[in-house]
Amino acid sequence: MPNEYIPNVTGTDIWYYFICKRELWLMIRKIAPDQEDENVDIGRFLHEYYSKRGKKEVDIGSGKIDRIKKVGNQLVVQEIKKTSRYRESSYFQLLFYLYELKKMGMEAKGELLFVEEKKKEVVALTEKNEEQLKKVIKEIQRYARMPVPPSPKKIKFCTKCAYREYCWAGEE
Ligand code: SF4
């Protein structure tokens, strides 16, 4: 990819940015993770479970919003996660969707739902967090332009990561 390459940042990129920069790079470069990985299966299971219960994803081009509803005159975007363990990723991913909708001329508020903990967090786009988000988007574009991935760093998420064989083969 040429150095001036600027990708369209997606909600998934935002999520991985806060988990692991190497994974972010691998995802952006579409390097396929291990499809047999059980964590990929859990993701699929959650997706199918909510689809069967009538949950409809809404494609806004730069990502798929889990659910969008109207409460009075207010649009509410819901992002559904298993737990709040990766709350920062989930929070910025939701902010990103609110920002994308704002660019389309739609004002919405957000709700983060953590199903296992039965918790809900209301999220609003403000001047301050929009600035933070824009910095994150620029950083993701900077990572995307890197010719090689960042080195692997052992973090808790590695044990759940579909790339763990790729990063740590022979070390586990
Ligand atoms: S295994 Fe760890 S270092 Fe490698 S991409 Fe996944 S989270 Fe990142």
Backbone and ligand atoms as CSV (ligand in chain L), in Angstrom:
chain,resi,resn,atom,element,x,y,z
A,1,MET,N,N,0.844,-1.195,0.000
A,1,MET,CA,C,0.000,0.000,0.000
A,1,MET,C,C,0.882,1.248,0.000
A,2,PRO,N,N,0.518,2.259,-0.787
A,2,PRO,CA,C,1.348,3.460,-0.804
A,2,PRO,C,C,1.282,4.206,0.537
A,3,ASN,N,N,2.325,5.000,0.817
A,3,ASN,CA,C,2.404,5.689,2.102
A,3,ASN,C,C,1.294,6.689,2.328
A,4,GLU,N,N,0.779,7.265,1.212
A,4,GLU,CA,C,-0.254,8.281,1.382
A,4,GLU,C,C,-1.646,7.662,1.564
A,5,TYR,N,N,-1.688,6.315,1.612
A,5,TYR,CA,C,-2.952,5.592,1.759
A,5,TYR,C,C,-3.718,6.057,3.011
A,6,ILE,N,N,-4.953,6.501,2.812
A,6,ILE,CA,C,-5.798,6.893,3.956
A,6,ILE,C,C,-7.064,6.055,3.903
A,7,PRO,N,N,-7.207,5.067,4.770
A,7,PRO,CA,C,-8.376,4.192,4.688
A,7,PRO,C,C,-9.616,4.858,5.276
A,8,ASN,N,N,-10.769,4.367,4.866
A,8,ASN,CA,C,-12.002,4.756,5.538
A,8,ASN,C,C,-12.034,3.995,6.854
A,9,VAL,N,N,-12.020,4.730,7.922
A,9,VAL,CA,C,-12.010,4.085,9.237
A,9,VAL,C,C,-13.409,3.540,9.529
A,10,THR,N,N,-13.451,2.344,10.118
A,10,THR,CA,C,-14.739,1.719,10.436
A,10,THR,C,C,-14.892,1.580,11.956
A,11,GLY,N,N,-16.102,1.227,12.369
A,11,GLY,CA,C,-16.365,1.005,13.789
A,11,GLY,C,C,-15.491,-0.112,14.351
A,12,THR,N,N,-15.240,-1.126,13.530
A,12,THR,CA,C,-14.402,-2.245,13.977
A,12,THR,C,C,-12.970,-1.764,14.231
A,13,ASP,N,N,-12.473,-0.889,13.353
A,13,ASP,CA,C,-11.115,-0.343,13.550
A,13,ASP,C,C,-11.018,0.383,14.879
A,14,ILE,N,N,-12.044,1.166,15.183
A,14,ILE,CA,C,-12.052,1.923,16.447
A,14,ILE,C,C,-11.952,0.937,17.611
A,15,TRP,N,N,-12.703,-0.142,17.522
A,15,TRP,CA,C,-12.715,-1.124,18.599
A,15,TRP,C,C,-11.310,-1.717,18.799
A,16,TYR,N,N,-10.692,-2.143,17.715
A,16,TYR,CA,C,-9.377,-2.780,17.849
A,16,TYR,C,C,-8.283,-1.796,18.239
A,17,TYR,N,N,-8.443,-0.531,17.889
A,17,TYR,CA,C,-7.445,0.475,18.253
A,17,TYR,C,C,-7.206,0.453,19.768
A,18,PHE,N,N,-8.285,0.280,20.530
A,18,PHE,CA,C,-8.145,0.319,21.988
A,18,PHE,C,C,-7.783,-1.049,22.580
A,19,ILE,N,N,-7.776,-2.078,21.747
A,19,ILE,CA,C,-7.422,-3.411,22.250
A,19,ILE,C,C,-5.949,-3.695,21.953
A,20,CYS,N,N,-5.583,-3.633,20.665
A,20,CYS,CA,C,-4.224,-3.987,20.262
A,20,CYS,C,C,-3.931,-3.358,18.897
A,21,LYS,N,N,-2.866,-2.563,18.831
A,21,LYS,CA,C,-2.537,-1.856,17.583
A,21,LYS,C,C,-2.093,-2.836,16.490
A,22,ARG,N,N,-1.505,-3.938,16.926
A,22,ARG,CA,C,-1.087,-4.948,15.937
A,22,ARG,C,C,-2.328,-5.602,15.305
A,23,GLU,N,N,-3.289,-5.932,16.144
A,23,GLU,CA,C,-4.524,-6.529,15.629
A,23,GLU,C,C,-5.236,-5.542,14.698
A,24,LEU,N,N,-5.215,-4.272,15.088
A,24,LEU,CA,C,-5.804,-3.232,14.241
A,24,LEU,C,C,-5.179,-3.277,12.846
A,25,TRP,N,N,-3.860,-3.315,12.813
A,25,TRP,CA,C,-3.138,-3.320,11.536
A,25,TRP,C,C,-3.507,-4.566,10.718
A,26,LEU,N,N,-3.523,-5.732,11.397
A,26,LEU,CA,C,-3.831,-6.998,10.697
A,26,LEU,C,C,-5.255,-6.977,10.137
A,27,MET,N,N,-6.172,-6.391,10.904
A,27,MET,CA,C,-7.569,-6.309,10.447
A,27,MET,C,C,-7.683,-5.359,9.252
A,28,ILE,N,N,-7.013,-4.211,9.361
A,28,ILE,CA,C,-7.084,-3.227,8.264
A,28,ILE,C,C,-6.512,-3.842,6.984
A,29,ARG,N,N,-5.425,-4.604,7.133
A,29,ARG,CA,C,-4.792,-5.233,5.959
A,29,ARG,C,C,-5.501,-6.520,5.531
A,30,LYS,N,N,-6.607,-6.816,6.218
A,30,LYS,CA,C,-7.455,-7.968,5.878
A,30,LYS,C,C,-6.676,-9.287,5.896
A,31,ILE,N,N,-5.789,-9.405,6.863
A,31,ILE,CA,C,-5.079,-10.672,7.051
A,31,ILE,C,C,-6.005,-11.554,7.881
A,32,ALA,N,N,-6.461,-12.661,7.294
A,32,ALA,CA,C,-7.534,-13.458,7.902
A,32,ALA,C,C,-7.066,-14.103,9.200
A,33,PRO,N,N,-7.860,-13.944,10.281
A,33,PRO,CA,C,-7.516,-14.650,11.517
A,33,PRO,C,C,-7.901,-16.119,11.398
A,34,ASP,N,N,-7.573,-16.876,12.424
A,34,ASP,CA,C,-7.890,-18.293,12.453
A,34,ASP,C,C,-9.408,-18.473,12.578
A,35,GLN,N,N,-10.038,-18.946,11.496
A,35,GLN,CA,C,-11.504,-19.065,11.485
A,35,GLN,C,C,-12.019,-20.174,12.405
A,36,GLU,N,N,-11.128,-21.073,12.831
A,36,GLU,CA,C,-11.544,-22.162,13.724
A,36,GLU,C,C,-11.521,-21.712,15.178
A,37,ASP,N,N,-11.016,-20.501,15.406
A,37,ASP,CA,C,-10.841,-20.043,16.780
A,37,ASP,C,C,-12.180,-19.957,17.505
A,38,GLU,N,N,-12.187,-20.428,18.774
A,38,GLU,CA,C,-13.470,-20.451,19.510
A,38,GLU,C,C,-14.010,-19.047,19.770
A,39,ASN,N,N,-13.120,-18.058,19.849
A,39,ASN,CA,C,-13.596,-16.692,20.094
A,39,ASN,C,C,-14.327,-16.123,18.881
A,40,VAL,N,N,-13.927,-16.557,17.701
A,40,VAL,CA,C,-14.656,-16.160,16.491
A,40,VAL,C,C,-16.057,-16.776,16.585
A,41,ASP,N,N,-16.122,-18.033,17.101
A,41,ASP,CA,C,-17.409,-18.722,17.246
A,41,ASP,C,C,-18.320,-18.005,18.233
A,42,ILE,N,N,-17.746,-17.524,19.346
A,42,ILE,CA,C,-18.566,-16.821,20.345
A,42,ILE,C,C,-19.177,-15.570,19.711
A,43,GLY,N,N,-18.375,-14.858,18.925
A,43,GLY,CA,C,-18.866,-13.675,18.220
A,43,GLY,C,C,-20.019,-14.029,17.301
A,44,ARG,N,N,-19.845,-15.141,16.579
A,44,ARG,CA,C,-20.912,-15.597,15.660
A,44,ARG,C,C,-22.163,-15.979,16.443
A,45,PHE,N,N,-21.955,-16.676,17.579
A,45,PHE,CA,C,-23.090,-17.111,18.394
A,45,PHE,C,C,-23.905,-15.898,18.862
A,46,LEU,N,N,-23.202,-14.890,19.404
A,46,LEU,CA,C,-23.903,-13.694,19.893
A,46,LEU,C,C,-24.680,-13.026,18.765
A,47,HIS,N,N,-24.026,-12.958,17.610
A,47,HIS,CA,C,-24.653,-12.341,16.445
A,47,HIS,C,C,-25.944,-13.079,16.084
A,48,GLU,N,N,-25.849,-14.441,16.015
A,48,GLU,CA,C,-27.026,-15.228,15.628
A,48,GLU,C,C,-28.116,-15.164,16.693
A,49,TYR,N,N,-27.683,-15.206,17.964
A,49,TYR,CA,C,-28.636,-15.171,19.073
A,49,TYR,C,C,-29.503,-13.919,18.992
A,50,TYR,N,N,-28.860,-12.775,18.809
A,50,TYR,CA,C,-29.630,-11.533,18.776
A,50,TYR,C,C,-30.407,-11.384,17.462
A,51,SER,N,N,-29.886,-11.945,16.387
A,51,SER,CA,C,-30.623,-11.895,15.118
A,51,SER,C,C,-31.941,-12.633,15.264
A,52,LYS,N,N,-31.855,-13.808,15.947
A,52,LYS,CA,C,-33.073,-14.621,16.132
A,52,LYS,C,C,-34.086,-13.899,17.011
A,53,ARG,N,N,-33.609,-13.065,17.899
A,53,ARG,CA,C,-34.518,-12.338,18.793
A,53,ARG,C,C,-34.981,-11.027,18.171
A,54,GLY,N,N,-34.790,-10.907,16.897
A,54,GLY,CA,C,-35.331,-9.754,16.195
A,54,GLY,C,C,-34.399,-8.557,16.145
A,55,LYS,N,N,-33.167,-8.758,16.628
A,55,LYS,CA,C,-32.236,-7.636,16.590
A,55,LYS,C,C,-31.777,-7.439,15.155
A,56,LYS,N,N,-31.904,-6.218,14.674
A,56,LYS,CA,C,-31.519,-5.944,13.291
A,56,LYS,C,C,-30.314,-5.015,13.291
A,57,GLU,N,N,-29.262,-5.432,12.599
A,57,GLU,CA,C,-28.122,-4.540,12.442
A,57,GLU,C,C,-28.457,-3.489,11.403
A,58,VAL,N,N,-27.923,-2.302,11.599
A,58,VAL,CA,C,-28.163,-1.233,10.633
A,58,VAL,C,C,-26.821,-0.831,10.041
A,59,ASP,N,N,-26.701,-0.992,8.744
A,59,ASP,CA,C,-25.441,-0.689,8.069
A,59,ASP,C,C,-25.381,0.799,7.745
A,60,ILE,N,N,-24.344,1.495,8.291
A,60,ILE,CA,C,-24.220,2.916,7.940
A,60,ILE,C,C,-22.955,3.146,7.103
A,61,GLY,N,N,-22.520,2.100,6.444
A,61,GLY,CA,C,-21.371,2.229,5.551
A,61,GLY,C,C,-20.065,2.010,6.277
A,62,SER,N,N,-19.828,2.754,7.347
A,62,SER,CA,C,-18.560,2.617,8.066
A,62,SER,C,C,-18.672,1.624,9.226
A,63,GLY,N,N,-19.789,0.938,9.280
A,63,GLY,CA,C,-19.958,-0.050,10.330
A,63,GLY,C,C,-21.396,-0.465,10.451
A,64,LYS,N,N,-21.594,-1.479,11.300
A,64,LYS,CA,C,-22.964,-1.964,11.511
A,64,LYS,C,C,-23.384,-1.647,12.937
A,65,ILE,N,N,-24.380,-0.800,13.035
A,65,ILE,CA,C,-24.930,-0.460,14.339
A,65,ILE,C,C,-25.784,-1.635,14.784
A,66,ASP,N,N,-25.649,-2.032,16.067
A,66,ASP,CA,C,-26.404,-3.188,16.541
A,66,ASP,C,C,-27.909,-2.956,16.455
A,67,ARG,N,N,-28.339,-1.792,16.953
A,67,ARG,CA,C,-29.784,-1.533,16.935
A,67,ARG,C,C,-30.002,-0.028,16.978
A,68,ILE,N,N,-30.995,0.428,16.257
A,68,ILE,CA,C,-31.330,1.847,16.278
A,68,ILE,C,C,-32.841,1.955,16.475
A,69,LYS,N,N,-33.249,2.832,17.390
A,69,LYS,CA,C,-34.691,2.943,17.646
A,69,LYS,C,C,-35.050,4.410,17.859
A,70,LYS,N,N,-36.327,4.691,17.829
A,70,LYS,CA,C,-36.783,6.057,18.016
A,70,LYS,C,C,-37.576,6.121,19.314
A,71,VAL,N,N,-37.162,7.023,20.207
A,71,VAL,CA,C,-37.900,7.215,21.456
A,71,VAL,C,C,-38.412,8.648,21.418
A,72,GLY,N,N,-39.697,8.821,21.179
A,72,GLY,CA,C,-40.241,10.164,20.934
A,72,GLY,C,C,-39.602,10.690,19.655
A,73,ASN,N,N,-38.961,11.849,19.764
A,73,ASN,CA,C,-38.281,12.391,18.582
A,73,ASN,C,C,-36.791,12.069,18.570
A,74,GLN,N,N,-36.382,11.298,19.554
A,74,GLN,CA,C,-34.941,11.036,19.722
A,74,GLN,C,C,-34.524,9.698,19.103
A,75,LEU,N,N,-33.487,9.752,18.254
A,75,LEU,CA,C,-32.917,8.507,17.723
A,75,LEU,C,C,-31.960,7.945,18.762
A,76,VAL,N,N,-32.077,6.663,19.041
A,76,VAL,CA,C,-31.184,6.029,20.021
A,76,VAL,C,C,-30.465,4.862,19.349
A,77,VAL,N,N,-29.117,4.937,19.397
A,77,VAL,CA,C,-28.291,3.874,18.828
A,77,VAL,C,C,-27.838,2.981,19.972
A,78,GLN,N,N,-28.075,1.679,19.845
A,78,GLN,CA,C,-27.643,0.764,20.901
A,78,GLN,C,C,-26.511,-0.117,20.404
A,79,GLU,N,N,-25.505,-0.236,21.238
A,79,GLU,CA,C,-24.378,-1.113,20.949
A,79,GLU,C,C,-24.396,-2.194,22.027
A,80,ILE,N,N,-24.458,-3.447,21.588
A,80,ILE,CA,C,-24.641,-4.539,22.551
A,80,ILE,C,C,-23.351,-5.342,22.694
A,81,LYS,N,N,-22.863,-5.421,23.913
A,81,LYS,CA,C,-21.635,-6.168,24.192
A,81,LYS,C,C,-21.915,-7.195,25.279
A,82,LYS,N,N,-21.069,-8.224,25.293
A,82,LYS,CA,C,-21.240,-9.277,26.283
A,82,LYS,C,C,-20.983,-8.731,27.694
A,83,THR,N,N,-19.827,-8.086,27.869
A,83,THR,CA,C,-19.480,-7.536,29.188
A,83,THR,C,C,-18.853,-6.151,29.000
A,84,SER,N,N,-18.613,-5.476,30.144
A,84,SER,CA,C,-18.000,-4.145,30.084
A,84,SER,C,C,-16.474,-4.225,30.126
A,85,ARG,N,N,-15.922,-5.403,29.939
A,85,ARG,CA,C,-14.474,-5.586,30.053
A,85,ARG,C,C,-13.716,-4.679,29.085
A,86,TYR,N,N,-14.253,-4.514,27.894
A,86,TYR,CA,C,-13.586,-3.650,26.904
A,86,TYR,C,C,-14.422,-2.386,26.709
A,87,ARG,N,N,-14.740,-1.784,27.840
A,87,ARG,CA,C,-15.649,-0.638,27.847
A,87,ARG,C,C,-15.126,0.531,27.025
A,88,GLU,N,N,-13.825,0.828,27.091
A,88,GLU,CA,C,-13.278,1.971,26.351
A,88,GLU,C,C,-13.453,1.768,24.839
A,89,SER,N,N,-13.181,0.555,24.371
A,89,SER,CA,C,-13.381,0.233,22.950
A,89,SER,C,C,-14.841,0.419,22.562
A,90,SER,N,N,-15.717,-0.122,23.404
A,90,SER,CA,C,-17.151,-0.070,23.111
A,90,SER,C,C,-17.644,1.374,23.104
A,91,TYR,N,N,-17.146,2.150,24.059
A,91,TYR,CA,C,-17.556,3.554,24.198
A,91,TYR,C,C,-17.156,4.345,22.948
A,92,PHE,N,N,-15.908,4.209,22.522
A,92,PHE,CA,C,-15.467,4.983,21.353
A,92,PHE,C,C,-16.099,4.469,20.061
A,93,GLN,N,N,-16.382,3.190,20.006
A,93,GLN,CA,C,-17.064,2.644,18.824
A,93,GLN,C,C,-18.458,3.273,18.703
A,94,LEU,N,N,-19.138,3.362,19.833
A,94,LEU,CA,C,-20.470,3.961,19.822
A,94,LEU,C,C,-20.394,5.456,19.483
A,95,LEU,N,N,-19.406,6.150,20.076
A,95,LEU,CA,C,-19.215,7.573,19.744
A,95,LEU,C,C,-18.997,7.752,18.243
A,96,PHE,N,N,-18.225,6.836,17.663
A,96,PHE,CA,C,-17.938,6.887,16.229
A,96,PHE,C,C,-19.229,6.795,15.412
A,97,TYR,N,N,-20.133,5.900,15.819
A,97,TYR,CA,C,-21.405,5.779,15.086
A,97,TYR,C,C,-22.242,7.049,15.225
A,98,LEU,N,N,-22.218,7.634,16.444
A,98,LEU,CA,C,-22.969,8.883,16.643
A,98,LEU,C,C,-22.384,9.992,15.756
A,99,TYR,N,N,-21.073,9.998,15.645
A,99,TYR,CA,C,-20.367,10.992,14.823
A,99,TYR,C,C,-20.684,10.793,13.330
A,100,GLU,N,N,-20.706,9.524,12.894
A,100,GLU,CA,C,-21.025,9.225,11.492
A,100,GLU,C,C,-22.462,9.665,11.170
A,101,LEU,N,N,-23.373,9.407,12.106
A,101,LEU,CA,C,-24.776,9.822,11.899
A,101,LEU,C,C,-24.872,11.342,11.852
A,102,LYS,N,N,-24.096,12.009,12.717
A,102,LYS,CA,C,-24.104,13.481,12.728
A,102,LYS,C,C,-23.658,14.007,11.355
A,103,LYS,N,N,-22.638,13.375,10.780
A,103,LYS,CA,C,-22.155,13.795,9.448
A,103,LYS,C,C,-23.238,13.601,8.388
A,104,MET,N,N,-24.147,12.642,8.647
A,104,MET,CA,C,-25.258,12.409,7.709
A,104,MET,C,C,-26.448,13.308,8.040
A,105,GLY,N,N,-26.286,14.171,9.051
A,105,GLY,CA,C,-27.356,15.111,9.412
A,105,GLY,C,C,-28.332,14.561,10.421
A,106,MET,N,N,-27.946,13.467,11.107
A,106,MET,CA,C,-28.870,12.869,12.091
A,106,MET,C,C,-28.275,12.982,13.488
A,107,GLU,N,N,-29.082,13.511,14.386
A,107,GLU,CA,C,-28.603,13.622,15.764
A,107,GLU,C,C,-29.141,12.440,16.557
A,108,ALA,N,N,-28.255,11.731,17.229
A,108,ALA,CA,C,-28.705,10.561,17.991
A,108,ALA,C,C,-27.981,10.504,19.325
A,109,LYS,N,N,-28.584,9.830,20.278
A,109,LYS,CA,C,-27.838,9.533,21.501
A,109,LYS,C,C,-27.547,8.031,21.498
A,110,GLY,N,N,-26.648,7.624,22.363
A,110,GLY,CA,C,-26.237,6.224,22.352
A,110,GLY,C,C,-26.484,5.519,23.669
A,111,GLU,N,N,-26.601,4.211,23.577
A,111,GLU,CA,C,-26.696,3.387,24.786
A,111,GLU,C,C,-25.797,2.176,24.613
A,112,LEU,N,N,-24.950,1.970,25.617
A,112,LEU,CA,C,-24.123,0.761,25.643
A,112,LEU,C,C,-24.834,-0.251,26.520
A,113,LEU,N,N,-25.079,-1.429,25.989
A,113,LEU,CA,C,-25.734,-2.474,26.785
A,113,LEU,C,C,-24.744,-3.610,27.010
A,114,PHE,N,N,-24.505,-3.931,28.269
A,114,PHE,CA,C,-23.616,-5.046,28.612
A,114,PHE,C,C,-24.499,-6.188,29.114
A,115,VAL,N,N,-24.751,-7.142,28.226
A,115,VAL,CA,C,-25.823,-8.117,28.485
A,115,VAL,C,C,-25.581,-9.004,29.702
A,116,GLU,N,N,-24.363,-9.506,29.858
A,116,GLU,CA,C,-24.128,-10.424,30.993
A,116,GLU,C,C,-24.281,-9.717,32.334
A,117,GLU,N,N,-23.931,-8.428,32.347
A,117,GLU,CA,C,-23.998,-7.666,33.610
A,117,GLU,C,C,-25.324,-6.914,33.755
A,118,LYS,N,N,-26.173,-7.020,32.731
A,118,LYS,CA,C,-27.456,-6.310,32.730
A,118,LYS,C,C,-27.254,-4.822,33.039
A,119,LYS,N,N,-26.246,-4.232,32.383
A,119,LYS,CA,C,-25.931,-2.816,32.629
A,119,LYS,C,C,-26.162,-1.994,31.371
A,120,LYS,N,N,-26.542,-0.739,31.594
A,120,LYS,CA,C,-26.747,0.169,30.455
A,120,LYS,C,C,-26.015,1.475,30.754
A,121,GLU,N,N,-25.332,2.024,29.725
A,121,GLU,CA,C,-24.645,3.305,29.899
A,121,GLU,C,C,-25.080,4.233,28.768
A,122,VAL,N,N,-25.529,5.421,29.152
A,122,VAL,CA,C,-25.962,6.393,28.138
A,122,VAL,C,C,-24.739,7.182,27.656
A,123,VAL,N,N,-24.624,7.340,26.340
A,123,VAL,CA,C,-23.461,8.011,25.746
A,123,VAL,C,C,-23.944,9.125,24.810
A,124,ALA,N,N,-23.369,10.309,24.999
A,124,ALA,CA,C,-23.736,11.430,24.115
A,124,ALA,C,C,-22.468,11.971,23.449
A,125,LEU,N,N,-22.611,12.427,22.223
A,125,LEU,CA,C,-21.479,13.042,21.516
A,125,LEU,C,C,-21.384,14.502,21.984
A,126,THR,N,N,-20.212,14.882,22.502
A,126,THR,CA,C,-20.010,16.262,22.952
A,126,THR,C,C,-18.832,16.838,22.161
A,127,GLU,N,N,-18.632,18.156,22.312
A,127,GLU,CA,C,-17.493,18.779,21.616
A,127,GLU,C,C,-16.183,18.103,22.030
A,128,LYS,N,N,-16.081,17.841,23.337
A,128,LYS,CA,C,-14.834,17.288,23.883
A,128,LYS,C,C,-14.577,15.863,23.368
A,129,ASN,N,N,-15.576,14.979,23.498
A,129,ASN,CA,C,-15.287,13.603,23.081
A,129,ASN,C,C,-15.235,13.470,21.549
A,130,GLU,N,N,-15.871,14.420,20.838
A,130,GLU,CA,C,-15.752,14.388,19.371
A,130,GLU,C,C,-14.302,14.706,18.960
A,131,GLU,N,N,-13.676,15.655,19.674
A,131,GLU,CA,C,-12.266,15.973,19.403
A,131,GLU,C,C,-11.372,14.766,19.685
A,132,GLN,N,N,-11.659,14.096,20.814
A,132,GLN,CA,C,-10.873,12.893,21.165
A,132,GLN,C,C,-11.034,11.833,20.075
A,133,LEU,N,N,-12.254,11.660,19.621
A,133,LEU,CA,C,-12.542,10.671,18.587
A,133,LEU,C,C,-11.795,10.990,17.286
A,134,LYS,N,N,-11.773,12.272,16.914
A,134,LYS,CA,C,-11.097,12.663,15.667
A,134,LYS,C,C,-9.598,12.351,15.742
A,135,LYS,N,N,-9.034,12.529,16.938
A,135,LYS,CA,C,-7.605,12.192,17.122
A,135,LYS,C,C,-7.388,10.684,16.951
A,136,VAL,N,N,-8.317,9.905,17.488
A,136,VAL,CA,C,-8.221,8.447,17.357
A,136,VAL,C,C,-8.300,8.049,15.872
A,137,ILE,N,N,-9.204,8.675,15.134
A,137,ILE,CA,C,-9.363,8.359,13.700
A,137,ILE,C,C,-8.052,8.657,12.958
A,138,LYS,N,N,-7.430,9.794,13.276
A,138,LYS,CA,C,-6.150,10.151,12.639
A,138,LYS,C,C,-5.063,9.138,12.990
A,139,GLU,N,N,-5.066,8.705,14.237
A,139,GLU,CA,C,-4.077,7.725,14.672
A,139,GLU,C,C,-4.269,6.394,13.931
A,140,ILE,N,N,-5.512,5.989,13.760
A,140,ILE,CA,C,-5.795,4.731,13.044
A,140,ILE,C,C,-5.279,4.844,11.609
A,141,GLN,N,N,-5.485,6.002,10.997
A,141,GLN,CA,C,-5.006,6.190,9.618
A,141,GLN,C,C,-3.473,6.149,9.574
A,142,ARG,N,N,-2.851,6.653,10.639
A,142,ARG,CA,C,-1.380,6.602,10.708
A,142,ARG,C,C,-0.917,5.137,10.822
A,143,TYR,N,N,-1.586,4.369,11.661
A,143,TYR,CA,C,-1.220,2.943,11.783
A,143,TYR,C,C,-1.426,2.218,10.459
A,144,ALA,N,N,-2.521,2.553,9.780
A,144,ALA,CA,C,-2.840,1.870,8.511
A,144,ALA,C,C,-1.746,2.093,7.473
A,145,ARG,N,N,-1.076,3.222,7.557
A,145,ARG,CA,C,-0.026,3.530,6.570
A,145,ARG,C,C,1.293,2.848,6.894
A,146,MET,N,N,1.403,2.271,8.086
A,146,MET,CA,C,2.675,1.625,8.449
A,146,MET,C,C,2.907,0.413,7.542
A,147,PRO,N,N,4.124,0.284,7.000
A,147,PRO,CA,C,4.375,-0.821,6.066
A,147,PRO,C,C,4.406,-2.195,6.723
A,148,VAL,N,N,4.726,-2.236,7.999
A,148,VAL,CA,C,4.732,-3.525,8.723
A,148,VAL,C,C,3.915,-3.358,10.007
A,149,PRO,N,N,3.406,-4.479,10.550
A,149,PRO,CA,C,2.574,-4.339,11.761
A,149,PRO,C,C,3.418,-3.998,12.983
A,150,PRO,N,N,2.833,-3.329,13.980
A,150,PRO,CA,C,3.542,-3.136,15.246
A,150,PRO,C,C,3.903,-4.510,15.826
A,151,SER,N,N,4.967,-4.568,16.610
A,151,SER,CA,C,5.382,-5.843,17.216
A,151,SER,C,C,4.310,-6.331,18.182
A,152,PRO,N,N,4.214,-7.663,18.342
A,152,PRO,CA,C,3.218,-8.164,19.305
A,152,PRO,C,C,3.620,-7.823,20.738
A,153,LYS,N,N,2.620,-7.520,21.538
A,153,LYS,CA,C,2.865,-7.276,22.972
A,153,LYS,C,C,1.896,-8.164,23.728
A,154,LYS,N,N,2.424,-8.906,24.686
A,154,LYS,CA,C,1.538,-9.814,25.455
A,154,LYS,C,C,0.576,-8.998,26.314
A,155,ILE,N,N,-0.700,-9.174,26.033
A,155,ILE,CA,C,-1.739,-8.528,26.842
A,155,ILE,C,C,-2.783,-9.596,27.176
A,156,LYS,N,N,-3.685,-9.269,28.086
A,156,LYS,CA,C,-4.707,-10.253,28.486
A,156,LYS,C,C,-5.510,-10.748,27.284
A,157,PHE,N,N,-5.765,-9.837,26.357
A,157,PHE,CA,C,-6.620,-10.161,25.214
A,157,PHE,C,C,-6.007,-11.241,24.304
A,158,CYS,N,N,-4.667,-11.392,24.350
A,158,CYS,CA,C,-4.007,-12.368,23.461
A,158,CYS,C,C,-4.623,-13.764,23.589
A,159,THR,N,N,-4.993,-14.157,24.796
A,159,THR,CA,C,-5.522,-15.514,24.977
A,159,THR,C,C,-6.855,-15.691,24.251
A,160,LYS,N,N,-7.550,-14.583,23.995
A,160,LYS,CA,C,-8.848,-14.644,23.310
A,160,LYS,C,C,-8.723,-14.294,21.841
A,161,CYS,N,N,-7.534,-13.889,21.405
A,161,CYS,CA,C,-7.380,-13.305,20.070
A,161,CYS,C,C,-7.246,-14.382,18.994
A,162,ALA,N,N,-7.946,-14.188,17.895
A,162,ALA,CA,C,-7.898,-15.146,16.795
A,162,ALA,C,C,-6.530,-15.127,16.088
A,163,TYR,N,N,-5.710,-14.117,16.361
A,163,TYR,CA,C,-4.368,-14.045,15.751
A,163,TYR,C,C,-3.282,-14.627,16.649
A,164,ARG,N,N,-3.677,-15.238,17.779
A,164,ARG,CA,C,-2.632,-15.602,18.744
A,164,ARG,C,C,-1.629,-16.613,18.190
A,165,GLU,N,N,-2.102,-17.510,17.299
A,165,GLU,CA,C,-1.180,-18.459,16.676
A,165,GLU,C,C,-0.148,-17.708,15.821
A,166,TYR,N,N,-0.662,-16.714,15.114
A,166,TYR,CA,C,0.151,-15.912,14.203
A,166,TYR,C,C,1.230,-15.141,14.985
A,167,CYS,N,N,0.835,-14.610,16.150
A,167,CYS,CA,C,1.758,-13.783,16.939
A,167,CYS,C,C,2.672,-14.609,17.823
A,168,TRP,N,N,2.140,-15.693,18.377
A,168,TRP,CA,C,2.867,-16.349,19.460
A,168,TRP,C,C,3.116,-17.842,19.201
A,169,ALA,N,N,3.046,-18.279,17.962
A,169,ALA,CA,C,3.251,-19.703,17.670
A,169,ALA,C,C,4.560,-20.171,18.309
A,170,GLY,N,N,4.503,-21.276,19.020
A,170,GLY,CA,C,5.713,-21.848,19.622
A,170,GLY,C,C,6.035,-21.264,20.985
A,171,GLU,N,N,5.310,-20.232,21.405
A,171,GLU,CA,C,5.637,-19.606,22.698
A,171,GLU,C,C,4.669,-19.991,23.795
A,172,GLU,N,N,3.524,-20.649,23.416
A,172,GLU,CA,C,2.526,-20.939,24.463
A,172,GLU,C,C,2.740,-22.310,25.072
L,1,SF4,S1,S,-2.367,-12.146,19.781
L,1,SF4,FE1,FE,-2.073,-10.398,21.124
L,1,SF4,S2,S,-0.459,-9.190,20.149
L,1,SF4,FE2,FE,-1.267,-10.585,18.604
L,1,SF4,S3,S,-2.808,-9.407,17.532
L,1,SF4,FE3,FE,-3.852,-10.564,19.119
L,1,SF4,S4,S,-3.953,-9.211,20.888
L,1,SF4,FE4,FE,-2.431,-8.374,19.477
